[in-house]
Amino acid sequence: MTGLADGAVNCWSILLSLQPHCQSLECILDWFHIGKRFQNVIQALGEDFEKSLESAKWELWHGNAEIALAKLALIRENVKDSEKKAKLKGLSDYLKSNQDYLVNYEQRKQDGQTYTSQVAESHIESLINARHRRTGKMQWTQEGAHQVLQIRATMANNQWEEIGTRTVLSALAA
């Protein structure tokens, strides 16, 4: 099994708790979240540092975490603004604390292996936004949203005929 996570404090312990139930478990820091972190820092530092940051990101994409971290440290030495330095430190700390879960993302892509949750996250967001993005008065409660999302996910996975019909018919019979 491949487990992707965003690098939050408790994410790895949760994934690793699945290990006894798996033949094998590979934990990977999700590229989608890495990309978002880099984008935030690029926006904060501006175009003067964009090429350097993209270069560090390229190294990370190709599995060279140590080189990427060294490039980020070099960029940080050349930044004078304390807020910008803090953004760079945050990115470096994020990568260092998740370094055991960094992989060669380019190789995984070439091999057709999972390296990002972007498609799943986009799909989930579209399911949720179908109701919650509206600004009108009608919105789901958290419990109602959960139930509707279960149905929408079942329909999106083309499982409604099998699961939904059986569930509805059993509820009607009861």
SESEMI-590154 format. One line per field, with one value per residue (C-alpha): residue number from 1; residue in three letters; x, y negated, z. Coordinates in Angstrom, 3 decimals, padded with zeros to 6 digits. Layout:
pos NUM/... $
code Ala/... $
xx X/... $
yy Y/... $
zz Z/... $
//
This chain:
pos 1/2/3/4/5/6/7/8/9/10/11/12/13/14/15/16/17/18/19/20/21/22/23/24/25/26/27/28/29/30/31/32/33/34/35/36/37/38/39/40/41/42/43/44/45/46/47/48/49/50/51/52/53/54/55/56/57/58/59/60/61/62/63/64/65/66/67/68/69/70/71/72/73/74/75/76/77/78/79/80/81/82/83/84/85/86/87/88/89/90/91/92/93/94/95/96/97/98/99/100/101/102/103/104/105/106/107/108/109/110/111/112/113/114/115/116/117/118/119/120/121/122/123/124/125/126/127/128/129/130/131/132/133/134/135/136/137/138/139/140/141/142/143/144/145/146/147/148/149/150/151/152/153/154/155/156/157/158/159/160/161/162/163/164/165/166/167/168/169/170/171/172/173/174 $
code Met/Thr/Gly/Leu/Ala/Asp/Gly/Ala/Val/Asn/Cys/Trp/Ser/Ile/Leu/Leu/Ser/Leu/Gln/Pro/His/Cys/Gln/Ser/Leu/Glu/Cys/Ile/Leu/Asp/Trp/Phe/His/Ile/Gly/Lys/Arg/Phe/Gln/Asn/Val/Ile/Gln/Ala/Leu/Gly/Glu/Asp/Phe/Glu/Lys/Ser/Leu/Glu/Ser/Ala/Lys/Trp/Glu/Leu/Trp/His/Gly/Asn/Ala/Glu/Ile/Ala/Leu/Ala/Lys/Leu/Ala/Leu/Ile/Arg/Glu/Asn/Val/Lys/Asp/Ser/Glu/Lys/Lys/Ala/Lys/Leu/Lys/Gly/Leu/Ser/Asp/Tyr/Leu/Lys/Ser/Asn/Gln/Asp/Tyr/Leu/Val/Asn/Tyr/Glu/Gln/Arg/Lys/Gln/Asp/Gly/Gln/Thr/Tyr/Thr/Ser/Gln/Val/Ala/Glu/Ser/His/Ile/Glu/Ser/Leu/Ile/Asn/Ala/Arg/His/Arg/Arg/Thr/Gly/Lys/Met/Gln/Trp/Thr/Gln/Glu/Gly/Ala/His/Gln/Val/Leu/Gln/Ile/Arg/Ala/Thr/Met/Ala/Asn/Asn/Gln/Trp/Glu/Glu/Ile/Gly/Thr/Arg/Thr/Val/Leu/Ser/Ala/Leu/Ala/Ala $
xx 000.000/001.128/000.128/000.292/000.209/000.521/003.231/001.055/002.410/000.378/-000.050/002.832/001.836/-001.653/-000.328/002.239/-000.497/-001.793/001.491/000.473/-002.504/-000.512/001.851/003.967/003.461/005.242/004.683/005.264/005.071/002.482/003.928/000.723/001.347/005.051/004.117/001.664/004.345/006.823/004.184/003.480/007.178/007.643/004.750/006.182/009.733/008.824/010.346/013.880/014.119/011.736/014.439/016.420/013.340/012.294/015.788/015.476/012.042/013.472/016.106/013.404/011.288/014.270/014.867/017.753/016.427/019.852/020.697/017.264/017.716/021.208/019.813/017.079/019.719/021.753/018.694/017.954/021.476/020.815/017.471/017.515/013.821/012.975/009.459/010.823/013.531/010.806/008.885/012.034/012.724/009.177/009.625/013.014/011.696/008.707/010.974/013.459/010.748/009.331/012.647/012.164/009.107/010.613/011.085/012.159/008.846/010.004/010.889/007.558/005.752/007.724/006.968/003.249/003.314/001.378/003.165/000.376/-003.161/-004.040/-006.648/-008.353/-008.299/-009.711/-012.471/-013.390/-013.388/-015.755/-018.109/-018.165/-018.401/-021.471/-023.463/-021.254/-019.982/-023.430/-023.985/-027.725/-029.415/-029.606/-026.509/-026.033/-025.366/-022.143/-024.069/-026.217/-023.167/-021.486/-024.491/-024.797/-021.048/-021.352/-024.049/-022.170/-018.969/-020.888/-022.387/-019.040/-017.481/-020.288/-021.344/-024.801/-026.638/-025.073/-024.904/-027.408/-030.339/-029.851/-029.623/-032.709/-034.778/-033.829/-034.693/-038.061/-038.765/-038.014 $
yy 000.000/-003.540/-006.144/-009.812/-012.464/-016.230/-016.187/-017.272/-016.424/-013.258/-012.034/-009.554/-007.866/-007.370/-005.868/-003.723/-002.295/-000.557/001.303/004.507/004.786/004.394/006.660/003.593/-000.086/-002.935/-006.359/-009.376/-013.105/-014.184/-016.211/-018.245/-019.633/-020.183/-022.179/-024.300/-025.059/-026.113/-028.257/-030.107/-030.846/-031.902/-034.343/-035.690/-036.168/-037.457/-036.952/-037.824/-034.403/-032.439/-030.762/-029.729/-028.321/-026.486/-025.015/-023.704/-022.306/-020.613/-018.869/-017.688/-016.401/-014.326/-012.831/-015.066/-016.259/-017.149/-019.329/-020.987/-021.755/-023.149/-025.418/-026.642/-027.399/-029.364/-031.355/-032.088/-033.476/-035.943/-037.171/-040.246/-040.552/-038.671/-037.698/-036.221/-034.404/-032.976/-031.691/-029.964/-028.512/-027.179/-025.432/-024.013/-022.812/-021.191/-019.299/-018.317/-017.002/-014.911/-013.971/-010.229/-010.375/-012.262/-010.139/-010.543/-011.911/-012.057/-008.355/-007.435/-009.423/-007.687/-004.300/-005.082/-004.991/-007.234/-010.367/-012.935/-013.169/-016.046/-014.116/-012.761/-016.150/-017.859/-015.255/-015.610/-019.389/-019.256/-016.935/-019.283/-022.472/-021.221/-022.307/-024.306/-026.938/-028.394/-031.640/-031.195/-030.309/-026.571/-024.685/-021.235/-020.558/-018.658/-015.403/-016.026/-016.927/-013.679/-011.648/-013.496/-013.134/-009.375/-009.242/-011.504/-009.502/-006.279/-007.793/-009.195/-005.739/-004.191/-002.087/-003.611/-000.873/001.794/000.129/-002.723/-000.792/002.008/-000.515/-002.461/000.696/002.093/-001.248/-001.308/002.261/001.386 $
zz 000.000/-000.717/001.842/000.884/003.582/003.798/006.459/009.385/012.826/013.396/009.818/009.799/013.062/011.650/008.413/010.216/012.443/009.294/008.778/010.643/008.279/005.056/003.176/002.603/003.329/001.578/003.118/000.878/001.441/-001.098/-003.991/-004.224/-000.730/-001.381/-004.481/-002.492/000.114/-002.555/-004.266/-001.010/-000.525/-004.167/-003.784/-000.532/-001.852/-005.297/-008.703/-007.559/-005.910/-008.119/-010.266/-007.206/-005.494/-008.664/-008.829/-005.270/-006.092/-009.206/-007.057/-004.693/-007.618/-008.732/-005.279/-004.226/-000.879/000.552/-002.452/-002.287/001.403/000.758/-001.967/000.372/003.036/000.479/-000.566/003.083/003.570/000.742/002.046/004.270/005.181/008.400/007.258/004.045/006.004/008.234/005.179/003.921/007.361/007.490/004.128/005.138/008.502/006.758/004.375/007.102/009.426/006.568/004.968/005.575/003.321/000.373/-002.735/-006.335/-007.585/-011.207/-011.164/-009.600/-012.285/-015.036/-013.455/-013.262/-009.440/-007.099/-005.895/-005.433/-004.127/-006.444/-008.455/-005.328/-003.588/-006.665/-006.916/-003.242/-003.533/-006.497/-004.581/-001.603/-003.650/-005.484/-002.416/-000.075/-002.504/-002.794/-000.982/-000.556/002.692/002.088/003.140/004.590/008.236/008.830/009.305/006.236/004.154/005.192/004.067/000.753/000.094/000.659/-002.003/-004.435/-004.026/-004.661/-007.799/-008.977/-008.568/-010.640/-007.650/-007.176/-009.073/-006.896/-003.474/-003.577/-004.953/-002.422/000.442/-000.650/-001.179/002.243/003.898/002.135/003.203/006.824 $
//
